[in-house]
Amino acid sequence: MLLNNFLEKSAERLPDKEALICNDQRLTYREIDNYANCFGNALVAAGLQKLDRVAVYLENSVESVISIFGILKAGGIFVLINPQVKARKLEYILNDCQVKFLIAQVKLVVNYTGNYPNLNSLILTDEKPNWEGNHLEASSFWELIKHSPSKRPYNPCIDIDLCSLIYTSGSTGNPKGVMLTHSNMVAAANSISEYLENTREEIIINCLPLSFDYGLYNLLMPFKFGGTVVLEKAFNPFKVINLIKQEKISGLPLIPTTTAMLLKLKNLDNYDLTSLRYITSTGQVLPTKHIVRLSELFPKAKIYSMYGLTECKRVAYLPPEELLRRPTSVGKAMPNTEAYIVDEDGNRITQPGKIGELMVRGSNVMQGYWNLPEETAKVLQIGNYPGEKILRTRDLFKMDEENYLYFVARKDEMIKTRGERISPKEIENVLYELDDVIEAVVFGVEDEILGQAIKVSLVLEESSKLTEKDIIQYCFQRLEKSMIPKYINICHELPKTLTGKLSKPKYNVELITS
């Protein structure tokens, strides 16, 4: 199966069903399929050849959805770029994978004058694009659709062909293009929708950027099983709550940051939110107090704690019935995936509590990083069977007695202090037990005596009276001596990545004594 078949098969089965609600527009499967056919034909007529790269540099919109499926129908590879990406990174991505067409809004590219030797055409989605930019030839997205045939274009691809490049942060400073085939993405979508028990009755609200794989799959999966997507540009907690009530939302994807925003709202108990069947969360394990509060607010909703990475989309999920028993676990491997832990010598770990690197086997594992064979070789390991590839996640995990997985830290985030290796996550879990803590990150900073000193940056409730000294005293009561932070930094807001995850920059520090 090809990824574009998700739309095509749903359009055949459910042509008049509402597929997408976005920006006051409501489109059926038939309408989106016709628009995507037209756009795919327009790309082919403009010179798109099999596996050419086409970049989509848009906010979440009807046009971004049509673009993805139109590119796939034409046999191209779509490259989704976060609209918050600035000129330098945009230029790097476009040139790294030799993008041939760029789909964008005028406001995002009007001031960019970079060198794009492979770029043939700029396609603008504005209703009346006023383009006076650089040498690039510009076309109107909707004019191309209007003047192109709606017959399904010939697709020369098979399922082992690449269909997407998802750029993720790179250790060298430049992003890395994760290469995914149709079969990779179809396999991931099948496994996730299986354990979520999705049906065509599902109505899923998606406020995540489509350039983030979590946001992308919460568009692709509903199109697979014939559900409805309510697509928003960004997460607005007030609007989300109203949309849950208004549209009878059944599925709500969250990350820890948006969960914290949602739970800050007052009087949530007064809303009728009984339509919500499930909540998913990934990125980081939710603080236990947030899990408890979500369970109180949405008593009928199943809450899925999950773990994954762009290189294979999803790895594990915790069955909702286990959530309150082991709230810090990310569960076990999802269907059609194997996940296990190895020690430094590559031997499987079966001992509960012993820390090792998580390894992943499955048809969802990427093909590698675009144009980075050495980086690819570091993470795709040759397996025990001919042709087998195993993904090294570079994440440290441990298991309990029943083989449930627990995230410990990224390998490069472990703090080495006083001769010991400390997991930031363990300290963060304790900090989140303080009622006033909304967000917290723990990381190491260089220290002449300790090697690395432990630093905490956190956001507190506006009404909080907690001081840095209070937090240090709390840590002395709850943590081993080697885990006590040396620095505390109380902030109004913590920096986040483009996908909304908490980042760990080195803040200006203030020494706290006790």
Secondary structure, DSSP 8 states (H G I E B T S, - for coil): --TTHHHHHHHHH-TTSEEEEETTEEEEHHHHHHHHHHHHHHHHHTT--TT-EEEEE--SSHHHHHHHHHHHHTT-EEEE--TT--HHHHHHHHHHTT-SEEEE-HHHHTT-----TT--EEEE-SSS-----SS--EEEHHHHHHTS--S-------TTSEEEEEEE--TTSS-EEEEEEHHHHHHHHHHHHHHHT--TT-EEEE-S-TTSHHHHHHHHHHHHHT-EEEE-SS--HHHHHHHHHHHT--EEEE-HHHHHHHHT-S-GGGS--TT--EEEE-SS---HHHHHHHHHH-TTSEEEEEE--TTTS--EEE-GGGTTTSTT--BEE-TTEEEEEE-TTS-B--STT--EEEEEEETTS--EETT-HHHHHHHEEE-SSTT-EEEEEEEEEEE-TT--EEEEEEGGG-EEETTEEE-HHHHHHHHTTSTTEEEEEEEEEEETTTEEEEEEEEEE-TT----HHHHHHHHHHHS-GGG--SEEEEES---B-TTS-B--------B---
